[in-house]
Amino acid sequence: MKMTKEAFNKLVSDKIEKALEPYLDVSHKRPGYGEDNETPTGLSFQDKSGVIHKAFGPGEKLFSGGEDFSVGKILRAKILGNYEGLNDYEIKAAGEGIGSLGGWLVPDAISAKVLDLARNFACVSKAGAWVLPMTASEMRLVKVTSDPTAYFKAEHSALVESDWTLEPLNLKAMKCGVLCRASIELLEDAKNAGTSLEMAMGAAIGLAMDRVALLGDGVNEPLGIDHAGGINIISMGANGAAPTAYTQLSQSLEQIALNNGIGTAFIMNPRSYFQFDRLLAATTNNRLEKPLSVQEIFDAGNMYHTNQCPITNTKGTSTDASTVYTGDFKQMVFGILKGLNFEFTRSGGTGTFAQYEALIRAIVRFDIGILRDNHFTKIEGLIP
């Protein structure tokens, strides 16, 4: 039977619409990107060979597997030499990557799970910082330090040339390690000891990520916001001061906006967090009303606190000052080389063999890149 022109056109139209569906629905995974961790984020980097490297944002997992397994259970089993209670996937993973000390070098796919756990503990990651898996120990990116300007001109009028500046941003993976001791008897008696170990290691790495992202001096550790050259600075006064209003928080957002950025999060010490939390109006003793700019960040749940922000800074005569960091943390990238290495020994180290203990070491190598320094502000000199 011969198809009418209208029927043919409809058939073609339906096929085109079906083929375009994945691209028209922004909530849909794009073809070719795989599982959840491969959902495109909009941020990627191209190396000198033309290879595209995808960055992972908050909520995106480095670990792509769906298998039910515990890194801590595997580590406990490896130390004890007893694989009872491991599932098939865990047994297979435990047999991979034997280290020089007889330890366990974690396969990349599995180390990603611990790194995801560490990111969950890191405030800077929750605030928006990206993670970029590095394929080599050094990687060169580009950062914008000043923006070009666009103009409207009349017909036949020449455009005005504007200055803008690009600078290289070199990531060089640096070693971050955790070394701890565990009782063999405890590992034998407590089957959940491996899970506790996994959580403790993840938390330690997450706190280290926070510390260097905020305070790193760039000497044998990544360079953080505190020592970046072009960040905005607001002072609480020559000798510091306790906050009595949200003025400085609003000003810190303003400084970022003046540089064409949008501050999306505050990170501070718990002392400062609860100082702001308790602010009251002087005349009514009611809760102090926040400026709209600050209220938006509070409402979004982007007010974070971490003990990695010290309360022992010096500001004039004060020696108990602290700092609040405001920023668009999507302008921060963690370059992580490969993954995480776990190694252990029951015979090395002082007292390990005699005391029936295991010495456990976790190593991850990473660096931090700040893409736009002036999209961050620090408020210096908050005192009790």
KEDOKE-620611 format. One line per 4 residues: their letters; for each residue y, x negated, z negated of N, C-alpha, C. Coordinates in steps of 0.1 Angstrom, whole numbers. Layout:
<rs>
A> Y/X/Z/Y/X/Z/Y/X/Z  ...
</rs>
This chain:
<rs>
MKMT> -12/-8/0/0/0/0/12/-9/0  22/-6/9/34/-14/10/44/-11/-1  49/-22/-8/58/-20/-19/72/-17/-14  79/-8/-20/92/-4/-16/102/-16/-20
KEAF> 113/-16/-14/123/-26/-17/128/-25/-31  129/-12/-36/134/-10/-50/123/-15/-60  110/-13/-57/100/-17/-66/98/-32/-66  100/-38/-54/99/-53/-53/111/-59/-61
NKLV> 123/-54/-60/134/-59/-67/132/-58/-82  127/-46/-87/125/-45/-101/114/-54/-106  104/-57/-98/93/-66/-102/99/-80/-104  107/-84/-94/114/-98/-95/123/-98/-107
SDKI> 131/-88/-109/140/-87/-120/133/-88/-134  122/-81/-135/114/-81/-147/109/-95/-150  104/-102/-140/99/-115/-141/109/-125/-146  121/-124/-140/132/-132/-143/137/-130/-158
EKAL> 138/-118/-162/142/-114/-176/132/-120/-186  119/-118/-182/108/-123/-191/109/-138/-193  111/-145/-182/112/-160/-182/124/-165/-190  135/-157/-190/147/-161/-196/148/-157/-211
EPYL> 139/-148/-215/139/-143/-229/140/-154/-240  131/-165/-239/132/-175/-249/145/-182/-250  153/-182/-239/165/-189/-239/177/-180/-242  176/-167/-241/186/-158/-245/186/-154/-260
DVSH> 175/-155/-266/173/-152/-280/175/-165/-288  187/-167/-295/189/-179/-302/180/-181/-314  174/-171/-319/165/-173/-331/151/-177/-326  149/-177/-314/135/-180/-308/134/-195/-307
KRPG> 122/-200/-309/119/-215/-306/120/-217/-291  126/-228/-287/127/-231/-273/114/-237/-268  110/-233/-256/97/-238/-251/97/-253/-251  86/-259/-255/84/-273/-255/88/-280/-268
YGED> 93/-272/-278/97/-279/-290/86/-277/-301  75/-270/-299/64/-270/-308/66/-262/-321  62/-268/-332/62/-260/-345/76/-260/-351  76/-255/-364/89/-253/-370/97/-265/-371
NETP> 91/-277/-374/99/-289/-375/105/-293/-362  101/-287/-351/106/-291/-338/117/-282/-333  122/-272/-341/132/-263/-337/145/-272/-334  151/-270/-323/163/-278/-320/174/-276/-330
TGLS> 180/-286/-335/191/-285/-344/205/-286/-338  206/-291/-326/219/-293/-321/224/-308/-323  217/-316/-331/221/-329/-333/209/-339/-329  212/-347/-319/202/-357/-315/210/-369/-310
FQDK> 203/-380/-309/209/-393/-305/201/-399/-294  208/-406/-285/201/-412/-274/202/-427/-275  191/-434/-274/191/-449/-275/194/-455/-262  195/-469/-262/199/-476/-250/189/-474/-239
SGVI> 176/-470/-242/166/-468/-232/167/-454/-226  176/-445/-231/177/-432/-227/168/-422/-234  161/-427/-245/152/-418/-252/160/-410/-262  157/-397/-263/164/-388/-272/157/-388/-285
HKAF> 164/-390/-296/159/-389/-310/165/-377/-317  156/-368/-321/160/-356/-328/163/-358/-343  174/-353/-348/176/-353/-362/172/-340/-369  168/-341/-381/163/-329/-388/173/-325/-399
GPGE> 177/-312/-399/186/-307/-409/180/-301/-421  188/-296/-430/182/-289/-442/174/-277/-438  162/-276/-444/153/-265/-441/143/-268/-430  146/-279/-423/136/-284/-413/127/-294/-419
KLFS> 114/-293/-416/105/-302/-423/101/-313/-413  100/-325/-419/94/-336/-412/80/-335/-410  73/-329/-420/58/-327/-419/56/-315/-410  47/-317/-400/45/-306/-390/32/-299/-392
GGED> 23/-304/-401/10/-298/-402/10/-286/-411  0/-278/-409/-2/-266/-417/-13/-268/-427  -20/-280/-428/-31/-281/-436/-27/-281/-451  -37/-276/-459/-35/-275/-473/-40/-288/-480
FSVG> -31/-296/-484/-35/-309/-490/-24/-314/-500  -28/-323/-508/-19/-329/-518/-20/-344/-517  -9/-350/-515/-8/-365/-515/-12/-370/-528  -8/-364/-539/-11/-368/-553/-26/-368/-555
KILR> -33/-357/-551/-47/-357/-552/-54/-368/-545  -50/-371/-533/-56/-382/-525/-54/-395/-533  -41/-397/-538/-38/-410/-544/-47/-411/-557  -49/-401/-565/-57/-401/-577/-71/-404/-573
AKIL> -76/-398/-562/-90/-401/-558/-92/-415/-553  -82/-421/-546/-83/-434/-542/-83/-444/-553  -75/-442/-563/-75/-451/-575/-88/-450/-583  -93/-438/-585/-105/-436/-593/-118/-439/-584
GNYE> -117/-439/-571/-129/-440/-563/-138/-428/-564  -132/-417/-567/-139/-404/-568/-132/-393/-560  -139/-389/-549/-133/-380/-539/-137/-365/-542  -143/-363/-553/-147/-349/-556/-135/-340/-557
GLND> -135/-328/-551/-124/-319/-552/-115/-320/-540  -116/-330/-531/-108/-331/-520/-114/-323/-508  -105/-316/-500/-110/-309/-489/-112/-319/-477  -117/-314/-466/-120/-323/-455/-108/-330/-450
YEIK> -96/-324/-449/-84/-330/-444/-80/-341/-453  -81/-339/-467/-77/-349/-476/-86/-361/-476  -99/-358/-474/-109/-369/-473/-106/-378/-461  -103/-371/-450/-100/-379/-438/-88/-387/-439
AAGE> -77/-381/-445/-65/-389/-448/-67/-400/-457  -75/-399/-467/-78/-409/-477/-85/-421/-471  -92/-419/-460/-99/-430/-453/-90/-438/-443  -78/-434/-441/-69/-441/-432/-60/-450/-439
GIGS> -56/-461/-432/-45/-470/-437/-48/-478/-449  -58/-487/-448/-61/-495/-460/-51/-507/-461  -44/-508/-472/-34/-519/-474/-40/-532/-477  -32/-542/-477/-36/-556/-480/-41/-558/-494
LGGW> -36/-549/-504/-41/-550/-518/-52/-540/-520  -58/-535/-510/-68/-525/-512/-63/-511/-515  -50/-509/-513/-43/-497/-516/-44/-487/-504  -35/-478/-504/-35/-468/-493/-21/-467/-487
LVPD> -20/-471/-474/-8/-470/-466/-8/-456/-460  1/-448/-464/1/-434/-461/3/-432/-446  -6/-424/-439/-3/-421/-425/10/-414/-423  17/-416/-412/30/-411/-410/31/-396/-412
AISA> 21/-388/-407/21/-374/-408/21/-369/-423  14/-377/-431/13/-373/-445/25/-378/-453  30/-390/-450/42/-395/-458/53/-385/-455  54/-378/-444/64/-369/-441/65/-358/-452
KVLD> 53/-355/-458/53/-344/-468/60/-349/-481  58/-361/-485/65/-367/-496/80/-368/-494  83/-372/-482/97/-374/-478/104/-360/-478  97/-350/-474/103/-336/-475/105/-332/-489
LARN> 96/-336/-498/97/-333/-512/109/-341/-518  111/-353/-514/123/-361/-518/136/-355/-514  136/-350/-501/148/-343/-496/151/-331/-504  141/-324/-509/143/-312/-517/150/-315/-531
FACV> 148/-328/-535/155/-332/-548/169/-338/-545  172/-342/-533/184/-349/-530/195/-338/-527  206/-339/-535/217/-329/-533/224/-331/-520  225/-344/-515/232/-346/-502/224/-340/-491
SKAG> 211/-340/-492/202/-334/-482/204/-319/-482  204/-313/-494/206/-298/-495/220/-294/-490  229/-303/-492/243/-300/-488/245/-301/-473  235/-307/-465/236/-307/-451/233/-320/-444
AWVL> 230/-331/-451/228/-344/-445/215/-343/-436  216/-350/-424/205/-350/-415/195/-361/-418  183/-360/-413/173/-371/-413/170/-375/-399  171/-387/-396/168/-392/-382/156/-402/-383
PMTA> 144/-399/-379/133/-408/-379/136/-420/-370  135/-432/-375/138/-444/-367/125/-450/-361  126/-454/-349/114/-460/-343/114/-475/-343  125/-481/-348/126/-496/-350/135/-498/-363
SEMR> 134/-510/-368/141/-513/-380/156/-513/-379  161/-514/-367/176/-513/-364/178/-503/-353  189/-495/-355/192/-485/-345/207/-484/-344  213/-483/-332/227/-483/-330/232/-469/-326
LVKV> 241/-463/-334/246/-450/-330/261/-452/-327  268/-441/-324/283/-442/-322/289/-432/-331  301/-435/-337/309/-426/-345/323/-425/-339  328/-413/-341/342/-411/-336/351/-413/-348
TSDP> 362/-422/-347/371/-424/-358/385/-418/-355  388/-414/-343/400/-406/-340/397/-397/-328  403/-385/-328/400/-375/-317/410/-376/-306  406/-373/-293/415/-372/-282/423/-359/-284
TAYF> 434/-357/-276/442/-345/-277/443/-339/-263  441/-326/-263/442/-318/-250/456/-312/-249  461/-311/-236/475/-306/-234/474/-296/-223  484/-286/-223/486/-278/-212/498/-283/-204
KAEH> 497/-284/-191/508/-289/-183/510/-280/-171  522/-280/-166/526/-271/-155/519/-277/-142  519/-268/-132/513/-272/-119/520/-285/-114  512/-294/-108/516/-307/-103/521/-317/-113
SALV> 520/-313/-126/524/-322/-137/512/-330/-141  515/-343/-144/504/-352/-148/500/-349/-163  487/-351/-166/482/-350/-179/486/-362/-187  489/-360/-200/492/-371/-209/480/-378/-214
ESDW> 479/-391/-212/467/-398/-217/468/-398/-233  456/-395/-239/456/-396/-254/446/-406/-258  449/-412/-270/440/-422/-276/429/-416/-284  417/-421/-283/407/-418/-292/398/-430/-294
TLEP> 391/-430/-305/384/-443/-309/370/-440/-312  361/-448/-305/347/-448/-309/343/-461/-315  335/-461/-325/330/-473/-331/315/-473/-332  308/-485/-331/294/-485/-333/290/-482/-347
LNLK> 279/-476/-349/273/-473/-362/259/-478/-362  257/-489/-369/244/-496/-369/236/-492/-382  224/-486/-379/215/-483/-390/205/-495/-391  203/-500/-403/194/-511/-405/185/-507/-417
AMKC> 173/-504/-415/164/-499/-426/163/-508/-437  166/-504/-449/165/-512/-461/154/-506/-471  149/-515/-479/137/-511/-487/142/-504/-500  136/-493/-502/138/-485/-515/124/-483/-521
GVLC> 122/-488/-533/108/-488/-539/108/-482/-553  96/-476/-556/93/-471/-569/80/-478/-574  80/-484/-586/69/-490/-592/66/-484/-605  54/-479/-607/51/-473/-620/37/-476/-624
RASI> 34/-474/-637/20/-476/-642/14/-463/-647  1/-462/-645/-6/-450/-649/-19/-453/-656  -22/-446/-666/-34/-448/-674/-46/-443/-666  -56/-451/-664/-69/-447/-657/-75/-435/-664
ELLE> -75/-436/-678/-81/-425/-686/-74/-412/-683  -61/-413/-683/-53/-400/-680/-57/-394/-666  -57/-403/-656/-61/-399/-643/-75/-393/-642  -84/-399/-650/-98/-393/-651/-99/-380/-658
DAKN> -91/-378/-668/-92/-366/-676/-84/-354/-671  -72/-357/-665/-63/-347/-660/-63/-346/-645  -70/-336/-640/-71/-334/-625/-58/-331/-619  -48/-327/-626/-35/-324/-620/-25/-336/-621
AGTS> -31/-347/-626/-22/-359/-628/-17/-364/-614  -25/-363/-604/-21/-367/-590/-9/-359/-586  -9/-346/-588/2/-337/-584/15/-341/-591  13/-344/-604/25/-348/-612/31/-361/-607
LEMA> 22/-370/-603/26/-383/-598/34/-381/-585  28/-372/-576/35/-370/-563/49/-364/-566  50/-355/-575/63/-349/-578/73/-360/-584  68/-368/-593/76/-378/-599/81/-388/-588
MGAA> 72/-393/-579/76/-402/-569/86/-396/-560  84/-383/-556/93/-376/-547/107/-375/-553  107/-371/-566/120/-370/-573/127/-383/-574  120/-394/-577/126/-407/-578/133/-411/-565
IGLA> 126/-409/-554/132/-413/-541/144/-404/-538  143/-391/-541/154/-381/-539/166/-385/-546  165/-390/-559/176/-394/-567/182/-407/-561  173/-416/-556/178/-428/-550/186/-425/-537
MDRV> 182/-415/-530/189/-411/-518/203/-406/-522  204/-398/-532/217/-393/-537/226/-404/-541  220/-413/-549/229/-424/-555/235/-432/-544  227/-437/-534/233/-446/-524/242/-438/-514
ALLG> 238/-425/-512/247/-417/-503/261/-415/-509  262/-415/-522/275/-413/-528/281/-426/-532  273/-435/-538/278/-447/-544/275/-461/-537  266/-461/-528/261/-473/-522/272/-482/-517
DGVN> 271/-495/-521/281/-505/-518/279/-513/-505  267/-510/-498/265/-517/-486/259/-531/-487  257/-536/-500/252/-549/-502/237/-547/-507  228/-551/-499/214/-549/-502/210/-534/-504
EPLG> 219/-525/-500/216/-511/-501/226/-504/-491  223/-492/-486/231/-485/-477/245/-483/-482  255/-481/-473/269/-479/-476/271/-464/-478  276/-460/-489/278/-446/-492/293/-442/-491
IDHA> 295/-429/-495/308/-423/-494/319/-431/-502  315/-435/-514/324/-441/-523/331/-454/-517  323/-461/-509/328/-474/-503/332/-473/-488  331/-461/-483/335/-459/-469/350/-461/-467
GGIN> 354/-467/-456/368/-471/-454/378/-460/-452  374/-449/-445/384/-439/-441/383/-426/-448  377/-425/-460/376/-412/-467/389/-409/-474  391/-396/-476/403/-391/-483/401/-393/-498
IISM> 412/-396/-506/412/-398/-520/422/-389/-527  418/-382/-537/427/-375/-546/425/-379/-560  436/-382/-567/436/-387/-581/439/-377/-591  432/-377/-602/435/-368/-613/446/-374/-622
GANG> 453/-385/-618/463/-391/-626/460/-405/-629  470/-413/-633/469/-427/-636/457/-430/-646  456/-422/-656/446/-424/-666/435/-413/-666  435/-405/-655/425/-394/-654/429/-382/-661
AAPT> 422/-371/-659/426/-359/-666/414/-349/-666  413/-340/-675/403/-330/-675/408/-319/-666  399/-312/-658/404/-302/-649/409/-289/-657  420/-284/-653/425/-272/-659/426/-260/-648
AYTQ> 424/-264/-636/424/-254/-625/415/-260/-614  415/-252/-603/407/-256/-591/416/-263/-581  428/-267/-585/437/-272/-575/432/-284/-568  426/-294/-575/421/-306/-568/410/-303/-558
LSQS> 401/-293/-562/390/-289/-553/396/-284/-540  406/-275/-541/413/-270/-529/419/-281/-521  426/-290/-528/433/-301/-521/423/-310/-513  411/-312/-519/401/-320/-513/396/-314/-500
LEQI> 395/-300/-499/392/-293/-487/403/-294/-477  415/-293/-482/427/-294/-473/427/-307/-466  424/-318/-473/425/-332/-466/415/-333/-455  403/-326/-457/393/-326/-446/398/-318/-434
ALNN> 404/-306/-437/409/-297/-427/420/-304/-419  428/-312/-425/439/-319/-418/433/-329/-408  421/-333/-410/414/-342/-400/404/-335/-392  407/-322/-390/399/-313/-380/384/-312/-385
GIGT> 382/-312/-398/369/-310/-404/368/-298/-413  357/-294/-417/355/-283/-426/346/-287/-438  352/-288/-449/344/-292/-461/334/-280/-465  322/-283/-467/312/-273/-469/305/-274/-483
AFIM> 307/-284/-491/300/-286/-503/307/-295/-513  305/-293/-526/310/-302/-536/297/-308/-543  298/-321/-546/287/-327/-554/294/-335/-565  289/-333/-578/296/-339/-589/285/-341/-601
NPRS> 290/-347/-611/281/-348/-623/280/-335/-630  269/-332/-637/268/-319/-645/279/-317/-654  285/-327/-661/296/-325/-670/308/-319/-662  311/-324/-651/322/-319/-643/319/-305/-638
YFQF> 306/-302/-634/302/-289/-629/305/-279/-639  301/-281/-652/302/-271/-662/316/-270/-668  324/-281/-666/338/-280/-669/345/-270/-660  342/-271/-647/348/-261/-638/342/-247/-641
DRLL> 330/-247/-645/323/-234/-647/330/-226/-659  335/-234/-668/341/-228/-680/356/-225/-680  362/-228/-668/377/-227/-667/381/-212/-670  391/-211/-679/396/-198/-682/411/-197/-680
AATT> 416/-185/-677/431/-183/-675/438/-184/-688  449/-191/-688/456/-194/-701/461/-182/-709  466/-172/-701/472/-160/-708/462/-150/-712  451/-148/-704/442/-137/-706/428/-142/-712
NNRL> 426/-154/-711/413/-160/-715/401/-155/-707  404/-148/-695/394/-144/-686/390/-156/-677  379/-154/-670/374/-164/-661/385/-167/-651  388/-180/-649/399/-183/-639/395/-180/-625
EKPL> 404/-174/-618/402/-170/-604/402/-182/-595  393/-183/-586/392/-195/-577/400/-192/-564  406/-203/-558/412/-201/-545/401/-197/-535  405/-190/-524/396/-185/-515/387/-196/-509
SVQE> 393/-208/-506/386/-219/-500/375/-224/-509  378/-224/-522/368/-229/-532/357/-218/-534  362/-205/-535/353/-194/-537/342/-193/-526  346/-196/-514/336/-195/-503/324/-205/-505
IFDA> 328/-217/-510/317/-227/-513/309/-223/-524  315/-217/-535/307/-212/-546/298/-201/-542  303/-192/-534/295/-180/-529/283/-185/-521  285/-196/-513/274/-201/-504/264/-209/-512
GNMY> 267/-211/-525/257/-219/-533/258/-234/-530  269/-238/-525/270/-252/-522/278/-261/-532  277/-257/-544/283/-265/-555/271/-272/-562  270/-285/-560/258/-292/-565/262/-302/-577
HTNQ> 253/-304/-586/255/-315/-596/243/-324/-596  245/-336/-599/235/-346/-600/239/-357/-610  230/-362/-618/233/-373/-627/235/-386/-620  233/-387/-607/236/-399/-600/251/-401/-598
CPIT> 259/-391/-601/274/-393/-602/277/-397/-616  281/-410/-618/283/-415/-632/295/-409/-639  295/-410/-652/306/-405/-661/311/-417/-669  310/-429/-663/314/-441/-670/324/-449/-661
NTKG> 330/-443/-652/340/-449/-643/353/-452/-651  360/-463/-647/373/-466/-653/384/-461/-645  393/-453/-651/405/-448/-644/417/-451/-654  425/-461/-652/435/-465/-661/430/-469/-674
TSTD> 434/-461/-685/429/-464/-698/416/-457/-701  411/-448/-692/399/-440/-695/387/-448/-689  377/-448/-697/364/-455/-693/353/-445/-692  356/-432/-693/346/-421/-692/349/-412/-681
ASTV> 354/-417/-670/358/-409/-658/347/-406/-649  348/-396/-641/338/-393/-631/345/-389/-618  337/-387/-607/342/-384/-594/335/-371/-588  343/-363/-581/337/-352/-573/338/-356/-558
YTGD> 327/-353/-551/326/-356/-537/326/-343/-529  336/-342/-520/337/-330/-512/335/-334/-497  328/-326/-490/326/-331/-476/319/-321/-467  319/-324/-454/310/-318/-445/298/-328/-444
FKQM> 288/-325/-451/277/-334/-452/268/-334/-440  271/-326/-430/265/-327/-417/270/-340/-409  280/-346/-415/285/-359/-409/278/-371/-416  267/-368/-422/259/-379/-428/245/-379/-423
VFGI> 240/-391/-419/226/-392/-413/218/-402/-421  206/-398/-425/197/-408/-431/187/-412/-420  188/-425/-417/178/-431/-407/166/-436/-415  155/-430/-413/143/-434/-421/133/-440/-411
LKGL> 128/-452/-415/119/-459/-406/105/-455/-409  98/-450/-399/84/-446/-400/82/-436/-412  78/-441/-423/74/-432/-434/73/-439/-447  64/-434/-455/63/-439/-469/50/-446/-471
NFEF> 50/-458/-478/38/-465/-481/35/-465/-495  23/-460/-499/18/-461/-512/8/-472/-513  9/-481/-523/-1/-491/-526/-4/-491/-541  -16/-495/-545/-19/-496/-559/-29/-507/-561
TRSG> -29/-511/-574/-39/-521/-578/-43/-518/-592  -56/-520/-595/-61/-519/-609/-63/-533/-615  -60/-543/-608/-62/-557/-613/-49/-565/-613  -40/-562/-605/-27/-570/-604/-17/-566/-615
GTGT> -7/-575/-617/3/-571/-627/0/-575/-641  10/-576/-649/7/-580/-663/0/-568/-671  -11/-572/-676/-19/-562/-685/-26/-551/-678  -25/-550/-665/-31/-538/-658/-46/-538/-660
FAQY> -53/-548/-657/-68/-548/-658/-72/-547/-672  -66/-554/-681/-70/-554/-695/-67/-541/-702  -57/-534/-698/-53/-522/-704/-58/-509/-697  -67/-511/-687/-73/-500/-680/-63/-491/-674
EALI> -54/-497/-666/-43/-490/-659/-43/-493/-644  -35/-485/-637/-33/-487/-623/-18/-489/-621  -14/-499/-613/0/-501/-609/2/-495/-595  12/-486/-594/14/-478/-582/27/-481/-576
RAIV> 28/-484/-563/40/-487/-557/42/-478/-545  55/-473/-544/58/-465/-532/71/-471/-525  70/-473/-512/81/-480/-505/85/-471/-493  98/-469/-492/103/-462/-480/116/-471/-476
RFDI> 118/-472/-463/129/-480/-457/138/-470/-450  151/-470/-454/161/-462/-447/175/-468/-448  184/-462/-440/198/-465/-441/206/-452/-439  219/-453/-442/227/-441/-441/239/-444/-432
GILR> 242/-434/-423/253/-435/-414/262/-423/-417  275/-427/-419/285/-416/-420/293/-415/-407  291/-403/-400/296/-402/-387/312/-400/-386  317/-393/-396/332/-391/-397/336/-393/-411
DNHF> 342/-405/-414/346/-409/-428/356/-399/-433  366/-394/-425/377/-386/-430/373/-371/-431  360/-368/-430/355/-355/-433/349/-355/-447  352/-365/-455/348/-366/-469/360/-369/-477
TKIE> 360/-363/-489/371/-366/-499/364/-369/-513  370/-378/-520/366/-380/-534/377/-377/-543  375/-370/-554/384/-367/-564/381/-376/-576  390/-386/-579/388/-396/-589/394/-392/-602
GLIP> 387/-396/-613/394/-395/-626/392/-383/-634  381/-376/-632/378/-364/-641/372/-369/-654  379/-365/-665/375/-370/-678/371/-358/-687  365/-360/-698/361/-348/-707/373/-340/-712
</rs>
